[in-house]
Amino acid sequence: MVPRLLTLLLLFSLLVAAQTPPAAVVLKIPPAAQAGPGFNAEAATNAYLATVTPSAKARSDAYFEGGYWLILWDFLYEAAILALLLAMGWSARLRDMAERITRRKPLVTWLYWAGFSIALFVLGFPLAVYEGFLREGQYGLMNQSFGGWFGDQAKMLGINIVLGGLLVMALFGIVRRLPKTWHLWGAGVTIAFQALIILIFPVFLAPMFNKYTPLEDARIREPILRLARQNGIQASEVYEVDASRQSKRVSANVSGIMGTERITLNDNLLNRCSPQGIMSTMGHEMGHYVLNHGYKMLAFLTILVAIFFGVLRWGLSWSLGRWGGRWGIREVGDPAVLPLAFLILSVLFFVGTPAMNTLVRVQEFEADVFGLNTARQPDGEAEVDLLLGEYRKMDPTPLEEFIFFDHPSGRTRIYTAMRWKAENQCLGDAVNPCGR
């Protein structure tokens, strides 16, 4: 189990993808969703939702609703592991082992981090196998063998040990040198680290898990590049990634910052969607870029991490004052304090789940509207939303959507597309489009 804080930082780096399609797939529009004088957005939305069979809907609902419980079980399972490392004195022993190897504090910190990461990986492995491999296969979403899946997990562990170790060494150096203000400086370093991950991910990290190749099909590539240039995105290449190696999920993204931006479509998208769906998806992803969602997310994280670090400083001081001696932890600057730090942060992230989901969901809705206005493919949007509905509940209650959804629900997204279509049917008038 990779520590929750680093997992969330890496997940934020991906900044939520969407989906996309190929030239071989023909877009199918239900009769009630066809443009015409009597077009009604609500009826069109219901017509699209009616194309999902009852068995497919039941399977998708069961999968997504099971995820509600997994949020709780993940939190409780990780909290139990962290508490065990403290109560059994294993954290202090890991520190003592590191100190027997070297007396240099930065190296002691890194060696402790490596052992700590491996311990979390091993102890969390049973739940990780169920959640990440067995359950995905049970719902028909997994294409990997166990060996392939485990190989990806091992790579993530290695990345976590190397990059996470650099962050932890920097944070503990700050704690030792700035004992009164370490929470402020630590928050700043954490955000800078997150920006670094976003910067290097497309070029150096993502290719460790999948093969990225230039998209050869000009019928798909050139319209995407035109759409990018129309929106001020200076891109000269579109990449295809072999995501089908892992699953059948469709996705695409415009990722990276400061010159490392990449436009990427996965092969599932290219093989399962129509050209209209591809363009709708790319309009959505370009919306994230043009609307500066990556930078806005970093700004939000800066505030969030600053608050969390302030709470962390108080929580560590209070907890060590009561139980530090029993756990064998000497001070806040002792690497053995990490299980306690992660336990406190896990509680904060768990409690803050609805707020973080809402922020991402709002950005996703903004990107949906941007994509509709720039790609002008409302039925392509509906097509992609139905594919996402294979593993996301399409029609939740408002409370469900608020708490558990980090994207708008399928119904919300399709209705938004159909409402746009209702207001823009005049675009089909070649003589006087929309009164121009």
Secondary structure, 3 states (H helix, E strand, C coil): CCCHHHHHHHHHHHCCCCCCCCCCCCCCCCHHHCCCCCCCHHHHHHHHHCCCCHHHHHHHHHHHHHHHHHHHHHHHHHHHHHHHHHHCCHHHHHHHHHHHHCCCHHHHHHHHHHHHHHHHHHHCHHHHHHHHHHHHHHCCCECCCHHHHHHHHHHHHHHHHHHHHHHHHHHHHHHHHCCCCHHHHHHHHHHHHHHHHHHHHHHHHHHHCCCEEECCCHHHHHHHHHHHHHCCCCCCCEEEECHHHCECCCCEEEECCCCCCEEEEEHHHHHHCCHHHHHHHHHHHHHHHHCCHHHHHHHHHHHHHHHHHHHHHHHHHHHHHHHHHHHCCCCCCCHHHHHHHHHHHHHHHHHCHHHHHHHHHHHHHHHHHHHHHHHCCHHHHHHHHHHHCCCCCCCCCHHHHHHHCCCCCHHHHHHHHHHHHHHCHHHHCCCCHHHC
